[in-house]
């Protein structure tokens, strides 16, 4: 099931012809073509010819856009690269038919706009349309392939993160369970349950769809419960998350690695421990989440920033350019701040 989407993109990565950017590209391409023809040497068209040509070209671009928008689901079913060949032939056919209609109207109304005759007019327009549509479709094809590769890379990074459990965390948790078995069996049982949930999320989750903020916070709480047993009073957690919408769509394992970094790099190096602060607030069409931990004088060894870089890439891919991931010292503490927009164009497949 996981390989179905990438394969479909590779076979038929047609752009969304109903989207405004694609329609705008068609209109701009038509306008630039008419403008270049006006500026060509010995064109002899004048402003009257330019105005009529611009109207005709923009009308054809709109007809092509509407036709491709309606026929895209059918063209998408064709195998291999045939969808692009079908789109190219369809654009060529629309231009040829439109040119024939325009030539007939010029003759019927005696407008005398065509100096070289109807055949030359139709032939030249079809040739120009064949060349420009091939260039434009090649651009869309390369763009679609790039987006497919980006999606594959992001999905691979998610799977790599889900498949990685730090050995030191596993060993520490097992030692905690072993120490609690005889002293506090109930606590040992709860720790095993929390650890199994973490493993289920990290290793057993094959879906690439989003989870929710509530599910991720529940995972964070299970992780903190394990660390609380190990670190005791050295780990103090303050939660300021009451205003967050728990049904907010969130990629799985997005916050837990950040909280784990806060404990590992902010609490463990301190003999007296410290406080991890989880903040969140609902903004205008966005939410902001902060993970705040002490900043020791001597940083913990073993950190290379890959976890934070992974979070940045996943957030950028999932929520687009409006999303932000800021990390750095603030008043003697280290703060990671995530700004996640409630955008309708955000991707749900990460």
C-alpha positions in Angstrom: 0.0 0.0 0.0 2.8 2.4 0.8 4.3 2.1 -2.7 1.2 2.9 -4.6 1.3 6.7 -4.5 4.9 7.1 -5.6 4.4 4.7 -8.5 1.3 6.5 -9.6 3.2 9.8 -9.6 6.0 8.3 -11.7 3.6 6.9 -14.3 1.3 9.9 -14.7 2.4 13.0 -12.8 0.0 15.4 -14.5 -0.3 18.8 -12.9 -3.6 20.0 -11.5 -5.0 21.9 -14.4 -7.8 23.2 -12.2 -5.4 25.1 -10.0 -4.8 28.8 -10.3 -1.0 28.6 -10.8 -1.4 26.3 -13.8 -4.2 28.4 -15.3 -2.1 31.5 -14.7 0.9 29.9 -16.5 -1.3 29.1 -19.5 -2.5 32.7 -19.7 1.0 34.1 -19.3 2.4 31.8 -21.9 -0.3 32.9 -24.4 0.3 36.6 -23.6 4.1 36.3 -24.0 3.7 34.5 -27.3 1.5 37.3 -28.8 3.9 39.9 -27.4 7.0 38.2 -28.9 5.2 38.0 -32.3 4.5 41.7 -32.1 8.1 42.6 -31.3 9.5 40.3 -34.1 11.1 42.1 -37.0 8.8 42.8 -40.0 5.7 41.7 -38.0 3.6 44.5 -39.5 0.7 43.6 -37.2 0.3 46.9 -35.3 -1.6 47.5 -32.2 -4.9 46.5 -33.7 -3.5 43.1 -34.7 -1.9 42.8 -31.3 -5.2 43.4 -29.5 -7.1 40.9 -31.6 -4.2 38.4 -31.3 -4.1 38.8 -27.5 -7.9 38.3 -27.2 -7.7 35.2 -29.4 -4.7 33.7 -27.5 -6.2 34.3 -24.1 -9.5 32.8 -25.2 -7.6 29.7 -26.5 -5.7 29.5 -23.2 -8.9 29.5 -21.2 -10.5 26.9 -23.4 -7.4 24.7 -23.0 -7.4 25.2 -19.3 -11.0 24.3 -18.9 -10.8 21.2 -21.2 -7.7 19.9 -19.4 -9.3 20.5 -16.0 -12.3 18.5 -16.9 -10.5 15.7 -18.8 -7.6 15.3 -16.3 -9.2 12.4 -14.3 -9.6 10.5 -17.6 -6.1 11.3 -18.9 -4.7 10.3 -15.5 -5.7 6.7 -16.0 -3.5 6.2 -19.1 -0.4 4.1 -18.5 3.2 5.3 -18.6 3.8 8.8 -20.1 0.8 8.6 -22.4 -1.1 11.2 -20.3 1.4 13.8 -21.4 1.2 12.8 -25.0 -2.6 12.9 -24.8 -2.4 16.4 -23.2 -0.1 17.6 -26.0 -2.3 16.3 -28.7 -5.4 17.8 -27.1 -3.8 21.2 -26.8 -2.7 21.0 -30.5 -6.2 20.0 -31.5 -7.9 22.8 -29.6 -5.5 25.4 -31.2 -6.0 24.0 -34.7 -9.8 24.0 -34.4 -9.8 27.5 -32.8 -7.6 28.8 -35.5 -10.0 27.3 -38.2 -13.0 29.0 -36.5 -11.1 32.3 -36.3 -10.1 32.1 -40.0 -13.7 31.3 -40.9 -15.0 34.3 -38.9 -12.4 36.6 -40.4 -13.6 35.6 -43.9 -17.3 35.7 -43.1 -17.1 39.1 -41.4 -14.6 40.4 -44.0 -12.3 41.7 -41.2 -9.2 41.1 -43.4 -7.0 40.3 -40.4 -5.3 37.3 -42.0 -2.8 38.6 -44.6 -1.4 35.2 -45.6 -4.6 33.2 -45.8 -6.4 30.7 -43.6 -4.1 27.7 -44.2 -1.0 29.6 -43.2 -2.7 31.0 -40.2 -3.8 27.6 -39.0 -0.4 26.0 -39.8 1.6 28.7 -38.0 -0.6 28.6 -34.9 -0.5 24.8 -34.7 3.3 24.9 -35.1 3.7 27.5 -32.3 1.3 25.6 -30.1 3.1 22.3 -30.7 6.5 23.8 -29.6 5.3 25.8 -26.7 3.0 23.1 -25.3 5.9 20.6 -25.5 8.2 23.0 -23.5 5.5 23.7 -20.9 4.6 20.0 -20.4 8.3 19.2 -20.1 8.5 21.8 -17.3 5.4 20.3 -15.6 6.8 16.8 -15.9 10.2 17.7 -14.4 8.4 19.6 -11.6 6.2 16.7 -10.8 9.2 14.3 -10.8 11.0 16.6 -8.4 7.9 16.8 -6.1 7.6 13.0 -6.2 11.3 12.6 -5.2 10.8 15.2 -2.4 7.8 13.2 -1.1 9.9 10.0 -1.3 12.8 11.5 0.6 10.5 13.0 3.3 8.7 9.6 3.6 12.0 7.8 3.9 13.1 10.2 6.6 9.9 9.6 8.5 10.4 5.9 8.3 14.0 6.3 9.4 13.0 8.3 12.4 10.2 5.8 13.3 12.7 2.9 13.0 15.3 4.5 15.3 15.1 4.1 19.1 18.2 5.4 20.8 20.0 2.4 22.5 20.7 4.4 25.6 17.0 5.2 26.2 16.1 1.5 25.7 18.8 0.3 28.1 17.9 2.9 30.7 14.2 2.0 30.5 14.9 -1.8 30.8 17.1 -1.1 33.8 14.3 1.0 35.4 11.8 -1.8 34.8 14.2 -4.4 36.3 14.7 -2.2 39.4 11.0 -1.7 39.9 9.8 -5.3 39.4 10.3 -6.3 43.0 10.0 -2.9 44.7 6.9 -1.5 42.8 5.4 -4.1 40.4 2.6 -1.7 39.5 5.0 1.0 38.4 7.0 -1.6 36.5 3.9 -2.7 34.6 3.0 0.9 33.8 6.5 1.5 32.5 6.3 -1.6 30.2 3.0 -0.3 28.9 4.4 3.1 28.2 7.5 1.7 26.6 5.3 -0.6 24.4 3.3 2.4 23.2 6.6 4.2 22.3 7.8 1.2 20.3 4.4 0.8 18.6 4.6 4.4 17.4 8.3 4.2 16.4 8.4 0.8 14.8 4.9 -0.5 14.2 3.3 2.5 12.5 3.3 1.9 8.8 0.8 4.6 7.8 2.1 7.8 6.4 -1.0 9.8 7.3 -1.0 12.3 10.0 -1.9 11.7 13.6 -3.3 14.4 15.9 -1.8 16.7 18.4 -3.7 14.9 21.2 -2.1 11.5 20.1 1.4 13.1 20.0 1.0 14.7 23.4 -0.1 11.3 24.8 3.0 9.8 23.4 5.1 12.6 25.0 3.4 11.9 28.4 4.3 8.2 28.2 7.9 9.1 27.4 8.1 11.6 30.3 6.6 9.0 32.7 9.4 6.6 31.9 12.0 9.3 32.3 10.4 10.5 35.5 10.9 7.1 37.1 14.5 7.1 36.1 15.4 10.7 37.0 13.0 11.2 39.9 12.9 14.7 41.3 15.6 15.8 38.9 13.0 16.0 36.1 10.3 18.5 36.6 7.7 19.2 33.9 5.5 22.2 33.5 2.7 22.0 31.0 0.9 25.1 29.5 -1.0 23.4 26.7 -4.7 23.9 27.7 -5.5 26.2 24.7 -4.3 23.9 22.0 -6.8 22.0 19.8 -6.1 18.3 20.3 -7.6 17.4 16.9 -5.0 19.5 15.1 -3.3 17.3 12.4 0.3 16.6 13.3 2.9 14.2 11.7 3.7 11.3 14.0 6.8 11.5 16.2 7.2 15.2 15.7 7.2 16.4 19.3 8.5 13.4 21.1 12.1 13.6 19.7 12.2 17.3 20.7 11.1 16.5 24.2 13.6 13.6 24.4 16.4 16.1 23.3 15.2 18.5 26.0 15.6 15.8 28.7 18.8 14.4 27.3 20.7 17.7 26.7 19.0 19.9 29.3 18.2 17.7 32.4 20.7 14.8 32.4 23.9 17.0 32.5 22.6 18.9 35.5 23.2 17.3 38.9 20.3 19.1 40.4 18.1 18.5 37.4 15.8 21.1 36.0 12.4 22.0 34.6 11.1 21.2 31.1 8.4 23.6 30.0 5.9 22.6 27.3 4.0 25.6 26.1 1.3 26.0 23.4 -1.1 28.6 22.2 -3.8 29.0 19.6 -3.0 31.8 17.1 -4.9 33.2 14.2 -5.0 30.2 11.8 -2.0 28.6 13.4 -0.7 27.0 16.6 2.6 27.7 18.4 4.4 25.0 20.5 7.5 25.6 22.6 9.8 23.0 24.2 11.9 24.9 26.8 14.7 23.3 28.8 17.7 24.4 30.9 20.9 25.2 29.1 23.8 23.5 30.9 27.3 25.1 31.0 28.7 21.8 29.6 26.6 20.4 26.8 25.8 16.7 26.7 27.9 14.6 24.3 26.5 12.8 21.4 24.3 15.5 20.0 24.7 16.2 16.3 21.5 18.2 15.5 20.1 15.5 13.1 16.8 15.2 15.1 16.2 19.0 14.9 17.1 19.1 11.2 14.7 16.2 10.6 11.9 18.1 12.4 12.6 21.2 10.3 12.4 19.3 7.0 9.2 17.4 8.0 7.5 20.6 9.1 8.6 22.5 5.9 7.3 19.7 3.7 4.0 19.1 5.7 3.0 22.7 6.4 4.7 24.7 3.6 6.7 28.0 3.7 4.5 29.6 6.4 5.6 27.1 9.0 8.6 27.9 11.2 10.9 26.0 13.4 13.1 28.2 15.6 15.7 26.9 18.0 18.3 28.6 20.2 19.2 30.0 23.6 16.9 32.4 25.3 17.6 33.9 28.8 19.8 31.0 29.9 17.5 28.3 28.5 17.2 26.5 25.2 13.9 26.9 23.4 12.5 25.2 20.3 9.5 26.9 18.9 7.2 25.5 16.2 4.7 27.6 14.3 2.3 25.4 12.4 -0.3 27.0 10.2 -3.8 25.7 9.7 -3.4 25.9 6.0 -5.8 24.4 3.5 -2.9 23.7 1.1 -0.8 21.8 3.6 0.0 18.3 2.7 -1.6 15.5 4.7 0.9 12.8 3.5 3.9 14.5 5.0 
